[in-house]
Every structure is written in C-alpha cells, then in structure tokens.
Amino acid sequence: MMFDNYNKKFVDERGFVLVGALLILLLLVLIGISASNSTFFEIQIAASHKARAKGFYAAESGLSYAKASPEFYGGSNVTEGSGLRFPAGTAIEIPEDSATRQALGVDTDQSFQGTITYEGSGALPRGSGFSDDYNAHFYEIQSTGYGPNGAEVTVEVRAYRVGF
C-alpha cells in the first residue's frame, strides 16, 4: 500500500523528461544559430578587411610606380603647382604578366592611379648630407588604390629630391 501512494505523486509528472529534453534541444539550437550568425559576420568582416588591405597595397604600388617612373624626373614637372597623373591619366589595370605584378606587389584584382604635384623648391632639410649649393624640390604624391568589392584607399606622401 505504501507504494501506491508513492506512484500517485508522480503520475502527473509523466512526460517531464520529454519536455526537459525538448527545452535543452531548443537551447542548443539557439546557441548553434547564434554561433552560425557570428561566424557569418566574422567572415564578412575578414573579407572587407582583405579588400581594403588589397586597395592599400595597390595604392602603395602606385607610390612605387611613381618613384621608379622616369617621366617624373624631367623638366615637365618643375612648374610650381603643376601636376602629373599616373599611369597615363586614368586608373588602369596592372599588366597581366607576372613579373610586372610581382615587381609591383599586386594581384589581378587591383589597380591604382595618382598624381604628383610639384610644390616648389627650397633649402634642403636638415641632415640631408648635401651642401648648400643644392636645393630640395618638394613633391606631393597621392596614390589611390582599388581593390576587390569596390575597396578604395588613398595614400598621400610628401617627398623631395635633390637638385639645382
């Protein structure tokens, strides 16, 4: 008789284990969805960062291009306030040959354009190692790099070269 009383107490609680298991399963599903969303957004952030980094590297390649290009060292860019665009006045796709791309440090989905503006001449900066017979010719170089997914980064540098 004692056992009959004991069984009556738990008759109303049949299915509690099923409900408890379903609640735990629901909790696990919500955690999984949250983790999936978090991973998705982190992948988007990483892709955006990669595109911006490629744009930055393309802009840096533009600076290297400007520094190495002989067309900027002639008499055509010594009028104060004058500027030259590179390369060829518009944004271009960098040549497909791998040697050129490797030398510039860019991929196939990158390009750059920029300007070099002559800002005039003046005394050499202190510690340049040259005598006072020379002048410093000051330039502003602005390079815009384009990466994948519409990424665009502009880098601006002020530089000088030694001359008369």
C-alpha positions as CSV (number, residue, x, y, z in Angstrom):
1,M,0.0,0.0,0.0
2,M,2.8,2.3,0.7
3,F,3.9,2.0,-2.9
4,D,0.5,3.0,-4.3
5,N,0.7,6.4,-2.5
6,Y,4.2,6.9,-3.9
7,N,3.2,6.2,-7.5
8,K,0.2,8.6,-7.3
9,K,2.6,11.5,-6.6
10,F,4.4,11.1,-9.8
11,V,1.5,10.3,-12.1
12,D,1.0,13.9,-13.0
13,E,4.7,14.3,-14.0
14,R,4.7,11.9,-16.9
15,G,6.4,13.5,-19.9
16,F,8.5,15.8,-17.9
17,V,11.7,14.2,-19.3
18,L,10.4,14.8,-22.8
19,V,9.6,18.4,-22.1
20,G,13.0,18.9,-20.4
21,A,14.8,17.3,-23.3
22,L,13.0,19.5,-25.8
23,L,13.9,22.6,-23.9
24,I,17.6,21.6,-23.8
25,L,17.4,20.8,-27.6
26,L,15.9,24.3,-28.2
27,L,18.6,25.9,-26.2
28,L,21.3,24.0,-28.2
29,V,19.6,25.0,-31.5
30,L,19.6,28.7,-30.4
31,I,23.3,28.5,-29.5
32,G,24.1,26.9,-32.9
33,I,22.2,29.6,-34.8
34,S,23.9,32.3,-32.8
35,A,27.3,30.8,-33.5
36,S,26.5,30.5,-37.2
37,N,25.5,34.1,-37.4
38,S,28.6,35.2,-35.5
39,T,30.8,33.2,-37.9
40,F,29.0,34.6,-41.0
41,F,29.6,38.2,-39.8
42,E,33.2,37.5,-38.9
43,I,33.7,36.1,-42.5
44,Q,32.2,39.3,-43.9
45,I,34.4,41.5,-41.7
46,A,37.5,39.5,-42.8
47,A,36.6,39.8,-46.5
48,S,36.1,43.5,-46.1
49,H,39.4,43.9,-44.4
50,K,41.1,41.9,-47.1
51,A,39.6,44.1,-49.8
52,R,40.7,47.2,-48.0
53,A,44.2,45.8,-47.5
54,K,44.4,45.0,-51.2
55,G,43.4,48.5,-52.0
56,F,46.0,49.9,-49.7
57,Y,48.7,47.6,-51.2
58,A,47.6,48.8,-54.7
59,A,48.0,52.5,-53.5
60,E,51.5,51.7,-52.1
61,S,52.3,50.1,-55.5
62,G,51.3,53.4,-57.1
63,L,53.8,55.2,-54.9
64,S,56.5,52.7,-56.0
65,Y,55.5,53.2,-59.6
66,A,55.7,57.0,-59.3
67,K,59.1,56.8,-57.6
68,A,60.5,54.5,-60.3
69,S,59.0,56.1,-63.3
70,P,61.5,58.2,-65.3
71,E,58.7,60.5,-66.8
72,F,58.5,62.4,-63.4
73,Y,62.2,63.4,-63.3
74,G,62.2,65.6,-66.4
75,G,61.5,69.3,-66.9
76,S,57.8,68.7,-67.4
77,N,57.1,68.7,-63.7
78,V,59.1,71.6,-62.3
79,T,56.4,74.3,-62.6
80,E,55.1,75.1,-59.1
81,G,51.6,73.8,-58.6
82,S,51.7,71.7,-61.7
83,G,50.9,68.0,-61.5
84,L,51.2,64.8,-63.5
85,R,48.8,61.9,-63.4
86,F,50.0,58.4,-63.3
87,P,49.7,56.0,-65.1
88,A,48.5,57.7,-68.3
89,G,45.9,59.8,-66.6
90,T,43.3,57.2,-65.6
91,A,43.1,54.1,-63.4
92,I,44.4,51.2,-65.3
93,E,44.5,47.5,-64.7
94,I,48.1,46.5,-64.0
95,P,49.6,44.4,-66.7
96,E,48.9,40.6,-66.6
97,D,52.5,39.5,-66.9
98,S,53.5,38.0,-63.6
99,A,57.0,39.6,-63.5
100,T,55.5,43.2,-63.5
101,R,52.8,42.2,-61.0
102,Q,55.5,40.6,-58.7
103,A,57.7,43.7,-59.0
104,L,54.8,46.0,-58.1
105,G,53.5,43.5,-55.4
106,V,49.8,43.4,-56.6
107,D,47.2,40.8,-57.7
108,T,44.9,40.7,-60.7
109,D,42.0,42.4,-58.9
110,Q,43.9,45.6,-58.1
111,S,44.7,48.8,-59.9
112,F,45.9,52.3,-59.0
113,Q,46.0,55.9,-60.2
114,G,47.5,59.0,-58.7
115,T,49.1,62.4,-59.1
116,I,52.4,64.0,-58.5
117,T,52.3,67.7,-57.7
118,Y,55.4,69.9,-57.7
119,E,55.3,72.2,-54.7
120,G,58.4,74.3,-55.4
121,S,62.0,74.3,-54.2
122,G,63.7,75.4,-51.1
123,A,66.5,74.7,-48.7
124,L,67.4,71.1,-48.1
125,P,66.1,69.6,-44.9
126,R,68.5,69.5,-42.1
127,G,70.7,66.4,-42.1
128,S,70.3,65.6,-45.8
129,G,74.0,65.3,-46.2
130,F,74.3,67.8,-49.1
131,S,75.9,71.2,-49.3
132,D,74.0,74.4,-49.5
133,D,74.8,74.5,-53.3
134,Y,71.8,72.3,-53.9
135,N,68.0,72.8,-53.4
136,A,65.3,70.4,-52.4
137,H,62.4,70.1,-54.9
138,F,59.3,69.2,-52.9
139,Y,56.5,67.0,-54.3
140,E,53.2,65.7,-53.1
141,I,52.4,62.2,-54.3
142,Q,48.8,61.0,-54.0
143,S,48.0,57.4,-55.0
144,T,44.6,55.8,-54.9
145,G,44.5,52.0,-54.9
146,Y,41.4,50.0,-56.0
147,G,40.8,46.5,-54.6
148,P,38.1,43.9,-54.9
149,N,34.4,44.7,-54.0
150,G,34.8,48.4,-54.6
151,A,37.5,49.0,-52.0
152,E,39.3,52.3,-52.5
153,V,42.2,53.6,-50.4
154,T,44.2,56.8,-50.9
155,V,47.7,57.3,-49.7
156,E,49.4,60.7,-49.7
157,V,53.2,61.3,-49.3
158,R,55.3,64.4,-49.3
159,A,58.8,63.9,-50.7
160,Y,61.7,65.8,-52.0
161,R,64.5,65.2,-54.4
162,V,67.9,67.0,-54.5
163,G,68.7,69.2,-57.5
164,F,69.9,72.6,-58.5
